[in-house]
């Protein structure tokens, strides 16, 4: 390896001249120039303030039925033109199924989206907030897969035929999805219903259901089914969504009856414990007539509903009822949310039937849980105060 050499005298003279010239130079004021209007500022902070006041641009935004869609968004229900809003936008570029829309503009964007049934619409909104600035852009890809009511009703009928049973299997799920009624634009709806049944089977997994996934994965599938089925304002998905919320101890929709008497009675009993309204059991649905098996319910949730019915018919507390509650709450297969519902039913009914001494045990277990913790703690404090 070699080395570059230089005369020592010349090198030292160079260093001395550089140092001298550096001392002699007086720097100019540090001007900052606005890239838009070329106005100058003495400090960077002053430039930032000017940009914020004078050249500020907002992101263009599309609002559909009260919410901004994601960059890729699936739409499964017809849109209302009046509920499509564009804000902070000076220009729109629109493509329908990959082709530019002739005459596509902000003025007809809402009408175009409201007319779609089975298509993909790419929308690029632009906001040119300054004549010399690049516009701010926002892109949305909207996929429309909208089945009509007749197709959705056919899927509902197929679901009841194949999966409206207390003993579904993965083979029955596959048969349901293979039904000709579950094809085409209704396929997404059918798969959403099937996702709920898969969650039930995974939560109840045993050697007879054909399930190899872990039971903990049922929560993710329940959440997925809830997210997708809330887009369909129909009886079957409404019942399934209510079951999923009840399984998760979510009583945010408790005032809306489902028509499934077992579920509505349980919600009516538990919802007030967490400060929610109970459903009006006799306002919409009337009992009587032939019953139809609508959808499966997982074993833990079914245990909660059966215990609710047993306790609701009791007028006197006793050792038999106490033992029934204790056994139900100690079942090894219960998840935490289901055990909390059973403990709440146990405690609330013991209090209702004037047996506060038997309510203390479940109240202590509920004290640090959500959503029954506040209710349990207040009753425990009252019971402990009475003892003193």
C-alpha positions as CSV (number, residue, x, y, z in Angstrom):
1,X,0.0,0.0,0.0
2,X,1.4,3.4,-0.9
3,X,1.0,7.0,0.4
4,X,0.5,10.4,-1.3
5,X,3.3,12.9,-0.3
6,X,3.3,16.7,-0.1
7,X,6.0,19.3,0.7
8,X,5.9,20.1,4.4
9,X,6.6,23.8,3.9
10,X,3.8,24.3,1.4
11,X,1.4,22.3,3.6
12,X,2.1,24.5,6.7
13,X,1.7,27.7,4.7
14,X,-1.6,26.5,3.3
15,X,-2.9,25.8,6.8
16,X,-1.8,29.2,8.1
17,X,-3.5,31.1,5.2
18,X,-6.7,29.1,5.7
19,X,-6.9,30.0,9.4
20,X,-6.2,33.7,8.7
21,X,-8.8,34.0,6.0
22,X,-11.4,32.2,8.2
23,X,-10.9,34.8,11.0
24,X,-11.2,37.7,8.6
25,X,-14.5,36.6,7.0
26,X,-17.7,38.1,8.5
27,X,-20.8,35.9,7.9
28,X,-23.9,37.4,6.4
29,X,-27.3,37.4,8.3
30,X,-28.9,33.9,8.0
31,X,-31.8,34.7,5.7
32,X,-34.6,32.1,5.2
33,X,-36.5,32.3,1.9
34,X,-40.2,31.2,1.5
35,X,-40.3,28.7,-1.3
36,X,-43.8,29.9,-2.4
37,X,-43.7,33.7,-2.3
38,X,-39.9,34.3,-2.0
39,X,-40.3,36.5,1.0
40,X,-37.2,36.5,3.3
41,X,-37.0,36.0,7.1
42,X,-34.2,36.3,9.6
43,X,-34.9,33.1,11.4
44,X,-36.2,29.6,10.6
45,X,-38.9,30.0,13.3
46,X,-40.2,33.1,11.5
47,X,-40.3,31.2,8.2
48,X,-42.3,28.4,9.8
49,X,-44.8,30.8,11.3
50,X,-45.2,32.5,7.9
51,X,-45.8,29.1,6.1
52,X,-48.4,28.1,8.7
53,X,-50.3,31.3,8.4
54,X,-50.1,32.0,4.6
55,X,-49.3,28.8,2.7
56,X,-51.1,26.2,4.7
57,X,-52.9,23.4,2.9
58,X,-55.4,20.8,4.2
59,X,-55.5,17.2,3.2
60,X,-58.5,16.5,0.9
61,X,-60.9,14.1,2.4
62,X,-63.9,11.9,1.3
63,X,-66.7,11.2,3.8
64,X,-69.1,8.3,3.1
65,X,-72.0,7.9,5.5
66,X,-70.3,9.7,8.3
67,X,-66.8,8.2,8.1
68,X,-63.7,8.4,5.9
69,X,-63.0,5.2,4.1
70,X,-59.6,3.5,4.3
71,X,-57.2,3.6,1.3
72,X,-58.8,0.3,0.2
73,X,-62.4,0.0,1.3
74,X,-65.1,-2.5,0.5
75,X,-68.7,-1.3,0.2
76,X,-71.6,-3.8,0.6
77,X,-74.6,-1.5,0.9
78,X,-76.0,1.0,-1.5
79,X,-74.8,4.6,-0.8
80,X,-77.0,7.6,-0.5
81,X,-75.8,10.5,-2.7
82,X,-76.7,13.0,0.1
83,X,-74.3,11.3,2.5
84,X,-71.2,11.5,0.3
85,X,-69.2,14.6,1.1
86,X,-65.8,15.9,-0.3
87,X,-63.9,18.5,1.6
88,X,-60.6,20.5,1.0
89,X,-60.6,19.5,-2.6
90,X,-60.0,21.5,-5.8
91,X,-59.9,18.6,-8.3
92,X,-60.8,14.9,-8.5
93,X,-59.5,12.2,-10.9
94,X,-61.8,9.2,-11.1
95,X,-61.3,5.8,-12.7
96,X,-64.1,3.2,-13.0
97,X,-62.8,-0.4,-13.3
98,X,-59.4,1.0,-14.4
99,X,-60.7,3.4,-17.0
100,X,-60.8,7.2,-16.6
101,X,-64.3,8.6,-16.3
102,X,-65.1,11.1,-19.0
103,X,-66.5,14.2,-17.3
104,X,-65.5,12.8,-13.9
105,X,-65.5,15.7,-11.5
106,X,-66.3,16.8,-8.0
107,X,-69.8,17.7,-9.1
108,X,-70.8,14.2,-10.2
109,X,-68.6,12.1,-7.9
110,X,-71.4,11.5,-5.4
111,X,-73.8,10.5,-8.1
112,X,-71.3,8.1,-9.6
113,X,-70.6,6.4,-6.3
114,X,-74.3,6.1,-5.4
115,X,-74.9,4.2,-8.7
116,X,-72.3,1.5,-8.2
117,X,-73.2,-2.2,-7.5
118,X,-70.3,-4.4,-8.7
119,X,-67.2,-2.3,-9.6
120,X,-64.0,-0.8,-8.4
121,X,-63.7,3.0,-8.3
122,X,-60.3,4.7,-7.9
123,X,-60.6,8.3,-6.6
124,X,-57.7,10.7,-6.3
125,X,-58.6,14.0,-4.6
126,X,-56.3,16.9,-5.0
127,X,-56.1,20.2,-3.1
128,X,-53.9,22.8,-4.9
129,X,-53.7,25.2,-2.0
130,X,-51.1,27.4,-3.6
131,X,-50.6,28.2,-7.3
132,X,-46.8,27.4,-7.2
133,X,-47.1,24.3,-4.9
134,X,-47.7,20.7,-5.7
135,X,-51.2,19.7,-4.7
136,X,-51.9,17.6,-1.7
137,X,-53.2,14.2,-2.9
138,X,-55.4,11.6,-1.3
139,X,-56.2,8.3,-3.0
140,X,-59.1,5.9,-2.3
141,X,-59.9,2.6,-3.9
142,X,-63.5,1.7,-3.4
143,X,-64.7,-1.9,-4.2
144,X,-68.4,-2.2,-4.5
145,X,-69.9,-5.7,-3.9
146,X,-73.6,-5.0,-3.3
147,X,-76.0,-7.9,-3.3
148,X,-79.7,-7.2,-3.5
149,X,-82.2,-8.2,-0.8
150,X,-83.3,-11.3,-2.7
151,X,-79.8,-12.7,-2.9
152,X,-79.2,-11.9,0.8
153,X,-82.5,-13.6,1.8
154,X,-81.4,-16.7,-0.2
155,X,-78.2,-16.8,1.8
156,X,-80.2,-16.5,5.1
157,X,-82.3,-19.5,4.0
158,X,-79.3,-21.5,3.1
159,X,-77.7,-20.7,6.5
160,X,-80.7,-21.8,8.4
161,X,-80.9,-25.0,6.4
162,X,-77.2,-26.0,6.8
163,X,-76.1,-24.3,10.0
164,X,-79.2,-23.5,12.0
165,X,-78.4,-26.4,14.3
166,X,-76.9,-26.9,17.8
167,X,-74.4,-29.3,16.3
168,X,-72.6,-27.7,13.3
169,X,-69.4,-29.0,11.9
170,X,-66.7,-27.7,9.6
171,X,-68.1,-30.0,6.9
172,X,-71.5,-28.3,7.2
173,X,-69.8,-24.9,6.9
174,X,-68.1,-26.0,3.7
175,X,-71.5,-27.3,2.4
176,X,-73.1,-24.0,3.2
177,X,-70.4,-22.0,1.4
178,X,-70.7,-24.4,-1.6
179,X,-74.4,-23.8,-1.9
180,X,-75.2,-22.0,-5.2
181,X,-77.2,-19.4,-3.2
182,X,-73.9,-18.3,-1.5
183,X,-72.1,-17.4,-4.7
184,X,-71.8,-14.1,-6.7
185,X,-72.3,-10.8,-4.9
186,X,-73.7,-12.5,-1.8
187,X,-70.5,-14.6,-1.3
188,X,-69.0,-12.0,1.1
189,X,-72.1,-12.0,3.2
190,X,-72.2,-15.8,3.3
191,X,-68.5,-15.9,4.3
192,X,-69.2,-13.4,7.1
193,X,-71.9,-15.7,8.5
194,X,-69.6,-18.7,8.1
195,X,-66.9,-16.9,10.1
196,X,-69.2,-16.7,13.1
197,X,-69.9,-20.5,12.9
198,X,-66.2,-21.2,12.7
199,X,-65.7,-19.2,15.8
200,X,-68.4,-21.2,17.6
201,X,-66.7,-24.5,16.5
202,X,-63.2,-23.3,17.6
203,X,-64.5,-22.1,21.0
204,X,-66.2,-25.5,21.5
205,X,-63.4,-27.5,19.8
206,X,-63.4,-31.2,20.4
207,X,-62.6,-34.3,18.3
208,X,-66.1,-34.3,16.8
209,X,-66.1,-30.9,15.2
210,X,-63.1,-31.2,12.9
211,X,-61.4,-28.2,14.4
212,X,-57.6,-28.1,14.8
213,X,-57.2,-24.4,15.8
214,X,-56.6,-23.1,19.3
215,X,-59.8,-22.0,21.2
216,X,-58.2,-18.6,21.8
217,X,-58.5,-17.9,18.1
218,X,-62.3,-17.9,18.4
219,X,-62.1,-14.3,19.8
220,X,-60.5,-13.0,16.6
221,X,-63.0,-14.7,14.5
222,X,-65.9,-13.4,16.6
223,X,-64.5,-9.9,16.2
224,X,-64.1,-10.4,12.4
225,X,-67.7,-11.6,12.1
226,X,-69.0,-8.7,14.2
227,X,-67.1,-6.1,12.1
228,X,-68.4,-7.5,8.8
229,X,-72.0,-8.3,9.8
230,X,-72.8,-4.9,11.3
231,X,-72.9,-3.7,7.7
232,X,-76.0,-5.8,7.0
233,X,-79.2,-4.5,8.7
234,X,-81.0,-7.8,8.7
235,X,-82.5,-10.1,11.3
236,X,-79.9,-13.0,11.1
237,X,-76.7,-10.8,11.3
238,X,-78.4,-8.6,14.0
239,X,-78.9,-11.7,16.2
240,X,-75.4,-13.0,15.6
241,X,-73.9,-9.6,16.3
242,X,-75.9,-9.4,19.6
243,X,-74.6,-12.9,20.5
244,X,-71.0,-11.8,19.8
245,X,-71.3,-8.6,21.9
246,X,-72.9,-10.6,24.7
247,X,-70.1,-13.1,24.7
248,X,-67.6,-10.2,25.1
249,X,-69.7,-8.5,27.8
250,X,-70.4,-5.6,25.5
251,X,-73.8,-4.1,26.5
252,X,-73.5,-1.0,24.3
253,X,-76.5,-2.1,22.2
254,X,-78.5,-3.6,25.1
255,X,-81.6,-1.6,24.6
256,X,-82.3,-3.2,21.2
257,X,-84.2,-6.5,21.5
258,X,-83.2,-9.4,19.2
259,X,-86.3,-11.5,19.4
260,X,-84.3,-14.4,20.8
261,X,-86.1,-14.6,24.2
262,X,-83.3,-16.4,26.0
263,X,-80.7,-13.8,24.9
264,X,-83.0,-10.8,25.6
265,X,-83.8,-12.0,29.1
266,X,-80.1,-12.4,29.9
267,X,-79.3,-9.0,28.6
268,X,-82.3,-7.5,30.4
269,X,-80.9,-8.9,33.7
270,X,-77.2,-8.1,33.3
271,X,-77.3,-4.7,31.4
272,X,-78.6,-2.6,34.3
273,X,-75.7,-3.9,36.5
274,X,-73.3,-2.0,34.2
275,X,-75.4,1.1,33.8
276,X,-77.0,0.1,30.5
277,X,-80.7,0.1,29.5
278,X,-82.4,-3.2,29.3
279,X,-84.3,-4.2,26.1
280,X,-88.0,-3.8,25.8
281,X,-88.9,-7.4,25.8
282,X,-92.5,-7.1,24.9
283,X,-92.3,-4.0,22.6
284,X,-91.4,-5.7,19.3
285,X,-91.4,-9.4,19.4
286,X,-94.4,-11.4,20.6
287,X,-94.1,-15.0,21.8
288,X,-96.0,-17.9,20.3
289,X,-96.0,-19.7,17.0
290,X,-93.6,-22.3,15.6
291,X,-89.9,-21.7,16.6
292,X,-87.1,-21.8,14.0
293,X,-83.5,-22.8,14.9
294,X,-81.7,-19.7,13.6
295,X,-78.0,-20.1,14.4
296,X,-75.7,-22.1,16.8
297,X,-74.5,-20.7,20.1
298,X,-71.3,-21.8,21.7
299,X,-71.5,-24.1,24.8
300,X,-70.3,-21.5,27.3
301,X,-72.8,-18.9,26.2
302,X,-75.5,-21.5,26.2
303,X,-74.6,-22.3,29.8
304,X,-75.0,-18.7,30.7
305,X,-78.4,-18.5,29.0
306,X,-79.6,-21.7,30.7
307,X,-78.5,-20.4,34.1
308,X,-80.4,-17.1,33.4
309,X,-83.6,-19.0,32.7
310,X,-83.2,-21.2,35.8
311,X,-82.5,-18.2,38.1
312,X,-85.3,-16.0,36.6
313,X,-87.9,-18.6,37.6
314,X,-86.7,-18.8,41.2
315,X,-88.6,-17.1,44.0
316,X,-86.6,-18.5,46.9
317,X,-82.8,-18.9,47.4
318,X,-81.5,-22.2,48.7
319,X,-78.6,-24.7,48.8
320,X,-79.6,-26.3,45.5
321,X,-79.5,-23.0,43.6
322,X,-76.2,-22.0,45.3
323,X,-74.6,-25.3,44.3
324,X,-75.9,-24.9,40.7
325,X,-74.3,-21.4,40.5
326,X,-71.0,-22.6,42.0
327,X,-70.7,-25.5,39.6
328,X,-71.5,-23.3,36.6
329,X,-68.9,-20.8,37.6
330,X,-66.2,-23.4,38.2
331,X,-66.4,-25.1,34.8
332,X,-62.9,-25.5,33.4
333,X,-64.0,-24.7,29.8
334,X,-65.3,-21.2,30.6
335,X,-63.5,-18.2,29.3
336,X,-63.1,-15.2,31.6
337,X,-66.0,-13.2,30.1
338,X,-68.4,-16.1,30.4
339,X,-67.4,-16.8,34.0
340,X,-67.9,-13.1,34.8
341,X,-71.5,-13.3,33.5
342,X,-72.2,-16.4,35.6
343,X,-70.7,-14.8,38.7
344,X,-72.8,-11.7,38.1
345,X,-76.0,-13.8,37.7
346,X,-75.2,-15.6,40.9
347,X,-74.5,-12.5,42.9
348,X,-77.5,-10.5,41.6
349,X,-80.0,-13.2,42.1
350,X,-78.7,-14.0,45.6
351,X,-79.2,-10.3,46.4
352,X,-82.6,-10.3,44.7
353,X,-83.8,-13.3,46.8
354,X,-82.5,-11.9,50.1
355,X,-79.4,-14.1,50.5
356,X,-76.6,-11.5,50.7
357,X,-74.3,-14.0,52.6
358,X,-74.2,-16.1,49.4
359,X,-73.6,-13.1,47.1
360,X,-70.3,-12.2,48.8
361,X,-68.3,-15.0,47.2
362,X,-69.0,-14.0,43.5
363,X,-68.9,-10.3,44.3
364,X,-65.3,-10.7,45.6
365,X,-64.3,-12.4,42.4
366,X,-66.0,-9.7,40.3
367,X,-64.6,-6.8,42.2
368,X,-61.5,-6.2,40.0
369,X,-63.1,-7.2,36.7
370,X,-64.7,-5.3,33.8
371,X,-67.5,-4.4,33.3
372,X,-69.1,-5.7,36.6
373,X,-66.3,-4.5,38.9
374,X,-67.9,-1.2,39.9
375,X,-71.3,-2.8,40.6
376,X,-69.7,-5.6,42.6
377,X,-67.5,-3.3,44.7
378,X,-70.4,-1.0,45.7
379,X,-72.4,-4.0,46.9
380,X,-69.4,-5.5,48.8
381,X,-68.9,-2.2,50.6
382,X,-72.5,-2.2,51.6
383,X,-72.4,-5.8,52.8
384,X,-69.2,-5.2,54.8
385,X,-70.7,-2.0,56.3
386,X,-73.8,-4.0,57.4
387,X,-71.6,-6.5,59.2
388,X,-69.8,-3.8,61.1
